Amino acid sequence: MDKDQKKIMLILTEACNLDCVYCYEHFKSDKKMSFETAKIILDDFYRTSKPGDTVLIEVFGGEPFTNFDLIKQIDDYVMKVYNDRNTFFETTTNGTLVHGEIQEWLKQRKDRYMVSLSLDGTEAMQNKNRPLLSGGDSYNSIDIDFFVNTWTNCQAKLTMSEYTLPSLAEGIINLYRLGFYADATLSTGIDWNYSKNEDIFVRELGKLIDFYTYNPDIKLCTMLDFDLRLVFSNLNKKLRFCGAGEMTKCYDINGNEYPCQGFAPVAIGKDADSFMNYDVTKFNITDENPCFKCKFFFLCANCYSANLVTTGCCHLVDINLCYSYRLCILASAKIQFRRIKNKGAELTEDDKLILKAISVIQEEIANSKSRLSGVIGHVCDQQKRCK
């Protein structure tokens, strides 16, 4: 996302027709946002823009298409009242409701709607992680061809759980075979048992290292797609894990503002009251934070809301996730080393810098595992700032 681009996220509904094993939204309900509430939010949002600006609206849930009527109302209103802005929409759907009228509606608007599909790899993986709320399999309720054929390089979002970890490589590779770009991530907000899962994770990453090595034209999945040169970046005075509350704001079904969806009531229940209209400068990292001196700060997928759920503090990453992120970074380094080596051409300056970064990464990971627990395990002084 461009730093000058304006974006908001609207939680249109707290309802979902799936019962995903790793879902971080523990307080789902049948409640939905009204058009009157959406209109107030949109009018206030567009006041911060001017004609010609590019703005982005993310419609979220629950499953957003359980409130398809509101999606249509929002689209009609924005295109009528604010047609002098360049408005784009994005959403992620489980796909099970995207048939018939919804498909035709999206086809007509595909140039301004960026739609991603949550799909956990193979049919078996999907049905293990993402069963229907009513019971039964969800995979065959999705028109996969519609998503692949409607959007070029459509993203399929695979979320890895402990249950599907043994099939991780197979699942990611299958998404490419289906015609998607694989947006693969580790599930957050759950208790990862690193000592139990490490050997399996390393094995699956090894399979992916080979896959990407022998398929050099395939873009790395998000879990492995790192600009390794960032290990040389300097920490500045204002440091953050992400743009929550600054680059984007999230509004729940009642129109209340939160830094992101992970702090909304559908995710953390009554604890969300503490993060309504939150002073997001509290997210800024200080040198007391255990992540402050980490060489992988700009590569890490650290998440404020996931940290809050797993450690009780927005600023403290779960030690198991920290280990896992480092394994992903190391796997990416191995892939990029092999790809550079196999090019058989004179090294570019970028190639040389990446190789230098790989050397730093290998050394850091080799020396760091034994001391990570002590570094991250202590409660930093910033914990009180999370309240």
N, C-alpha and C positions, 0 to 999 in steps of 0.2 A: 504494500500500500504506500502510495506517495505521501510524504509527510505533509504536503499542502492539500491533500484530498480530504474532504469532510465525510465522516461516516458515522452512522448510528446503527444500533442493533435493536430490533423490536421483538420482544418475546410475545408472540401473538397468541400463544396457548400454552397451558401447562399439561395438556393432554397428549398421550402417545398410545399408539396401538401395538407397540412392541414392549417386551419385558427383557431388556438387555442385561446381561449378567454384570457388566461393569459400569452401568449408567451412574453418573455422578449426580443426576437429578433425583434426589431421594424424596422429594415432596411434590410429586406430580398430582394433578387433579383434573377435573373436567372444566376448570375455569378458563375463560378466553378474554382477550382484549376486545373492547368495543370500538367501533369506528370513531365515536366521539372522542375517546381517549387517544386513538391513533392520530386523529386530526390535530389535536392540541400539540402533541409531540412534534408532528411534521411541520406545523406552522412555525413553531419555535425554532426548530432545526434549520429551516430554510431562511430564517431571518439572519442567520450567520453566514449566508452565502449571497452571491450576487449573480446576475445573469451571465451565462457563459461558464460558470464554475462546474466542475465535475463533482458530483456527490454520489455516495454509495449508501444504500439502505440494505441491511441484512435482516431478513425475516427469519425468525428462529422459533423454537419450541422448547419442550415437547416436539411433536411432529407438526411442522408448520402447516401442512396441507389438511390437518384436521380442522383448520379455520380458513379454508380456501375462499370463502365468501369475503372475508376481511382482506385477504391478499388482493382480490379483484377490486375491492373498493379503494384500497390504498393506491393501486396502480392507476385507476381511473382518476382519482383526485389529483395525484401528482402530475399526471400527463396533461390534465386540464388547467390546473392552477399554476404549476411551476414548470411549464414546458420550455421556458427560456433557460433552464439549467440542463446540463447533461447528466441525467439521472440513470444510474445502473443499480440493479438489484442482485443480491446473491442469497443463496439459501443452500442448506444441506437437508436432504430428505432421505427417509428410509425406503422410499420408492414404492411401497406397497399400495399407496392410494393414487399413484400417478398413472391413471388410465383414462380413457374416454375423453370427457370434457377437459380435464386438467391437462392432458397431453396436448390437445388441440390448442388450448389457450397458451401454453408455454411455447409451442412451435411458432405461433404468431409473434412471440416476443423474445425469441431466443437470442437476438442480438443485444438485448439489454438485460437479460436474465442469465446469471452465471449459476448453474445448478450443479451441485456435487451429490453423489450417491454414496450413502453409507453401505458398504458391502464388504464383509469380512473375509474375502478371499475365495475359497471353494464353497460349494453348497454345504458340505458337512460343517465347515467352520462357521459359516453364516448361521446355520440353524442351531448350532451349539451356543453361540454367543448371543444371537438376536432372535429368539422365538417370538411368535405372536403373543400378545397379551391374553388372547382367548385360548392359547395353547396351539401347538402345531408349528409347522415350518413356515418361515417367511421367504426363503429364497425364491420359490416358484411363484410367489405373489408379485414379483418384480419383473417389469418388462425391461430387461437389460438392454436389448437392442435399441429401445427408444433413446436411452441416455447416450449410448455410444454413437448413434447415427445423428443425433440432434446437435450435440456440442463436440467440436473438435477438441481432442485431448481432454475429454471429460474426466474429472477426478473421481476415482472411487476411493473412499476413505475406509481403510482397514484399521481397526483398533485391535491391538493384540491383548488378549487376556491370558491368564495362566492356563486356561483350558485349551487354547488354540496355539500356544507357543510352540509345541512340537511340530506344528504344520506351518509355521510362519513363512518359510521360504516358498513352499508350495503355494500358499495363498497369495503372496505378492506376485509371484511369477504368473499365476492364473489370471490376475487382474490385467496384466499386460496382454495375455493371450486373448482375453475378451475384448480388448481394444481400449482399455482405460489407461490413464496415468495413475500409478499407485501412490496414494497419499497415505502412507503407513505410519502409525504412531503407537506408542505404548499407552495403555490405559492408565489414567492417573486417578488419584483419590482412593485407590484400593491398596491393600496390604500386599506388596510384592515381597516374596521370600527369595532374596537374592541367592543365598547359599544353596537353596533347593533348586533354583532354576538356572544358575549360571552355566552349567555344562550344556544344557539344552539350548540356551540362547546362543552360546558360542558356536555350537554345531550348526544352528540355523543361519547365523551370520556367515559362517564359512561357506555354506551353500550359496548364499547371495553374493558373496565375494566372487565366487567362480562364475555365477550367472552374469554379473555385470562385467566381469573381465572378458568373457567370451561374446558379450553383446555390447560393444563399446558405444553404439549409437543410441542405446536406451538410456533415458534420463534416470538418474538415481531416484529411488523413492524418497519421500521427505525425511524418513528416519535416518537416511544415510547421505542426504544431499547437503554437504557442508562446504562452505568456502573456507578451506583450511588456513588461508592466509590471515584470517581474523585472529589467530593466536598471537599475531604481532601487534594487534590494536592496543592503543593506550587507553587506560581507564580515565574518563574525564570526571569533572566535579559532579555532574548530574548523571547518575547511572541508574538504569532500570532493567528489570527482566523483560518487560514488554511494554506496549503502549496502552495498557488498560487504564481507562479514565482520562487519558490525554488524547490519543489518536482516535479513540472511539469511546462512545458511551452507550450503555445498555439500559433499556426501559422495560419494566415488567408489565404484566397485564393491567395493572392499575395506574401505569404512567409514572411510577417511581423510578428514580435514576440510580444506577449502580455502575461501578467501574467496568464490569463485564458480566456475562451470564453466570459465571461461576460464583458470584456473590449475591445473586438474586434469590428470592424466597423459594423458587422451585428447586434450587440446588442445596441451600443450607438452612431453609426454614426460618424460624424466628431469629436466628443469628444474623440474618440479612439486615435487620434493623440497624446494626452497627455500621453497615456499609452503604446505607442510603445517603445520597449526596455527600459521599465520602471525600475527605481531604486527601486527594491522591498524591500529594507531595510526600505523604507517609510511605509511599512505595519507593521513593528514591533510596538508593543504596548508599550506605556510609561505610567507612573503613572498619567498623565493628562487625560487619556482616561476614560470615565465614566464606562466602563466595567471592568476596571483594578481590582477593589476590589470585583467584583461580585463572590459570592460563586459558581455560575453556569457557570463560564467562560468555563470550560472544557467539559461542557455538551451542551452548546448552539450551535445552527446551524447557527451562525453568518456568514455573507457572505459579503466580501468587495464590490463586484460589485452591489449586491442588496442594500446595504447601500447607495452607490453612487447615485443610481436611486431614492431611496425613501427619503433620507435626504440631498443629496448633498455632503456628506462626507463619504469616505470609512470606517471611524472609528466609525460612529454613527449609531447604529441600530434603525430601526423604532420602536417607542414605542409600536405600535400595535403588531408587531411581537414578541417583548420582552415579552409582556403579554402572547401571545399564546405559546411561547416556555416554559414558566413557567408552564402553564396548562398541557402541554405534560409531563414535568418532574414530576409534581405532580401525574399525572395519572399513569406514569410508577412506581412511588414509591408505589402507592396503589396496583398495580398488583403484584409487587415483594413482598410486605408485605404479601399479601394473599397467594401467591405461597409458600413462606417460611412457613407460618402458617399451610398450608394444607399438607405439606410434612409428618407431623407426625413422624419425626425422630429427633434425637439429632442435635442441631444446630452446623454447622461447623463454623470455624473462619471467613470464608467469609460471611456466613449468619449473624453472629453477627455484622460484619463491615457494611454490607448493612443495617441492621436494625438501626444501629447508624446513618448512612447517611440519612435514611428516616426521623428520628427524626429531624435532622438538616434542611432538606429540608422543612418539614412541618412548622417548626418554622419560617424559613426565608421567605417563601411565605406568611404566615399569617401576617407577620409584614412589608412586603416590598411594597405591592401594592400602598399604599397611598403615598409613597415617590418616586416611580419610575419616575413619570413624571418630577419631579424636577431634578432628577439625570441625566436622559438621555436627557431631553429637552434642556439643555444648549449646546452651541456650544463649543466643546473642542478646546484646543490650537492646536490640531493636524489637524484641518480642512485645514489649509493652506498647509499642507504636502500632501494633496490629489491632488493638482493641478499640 
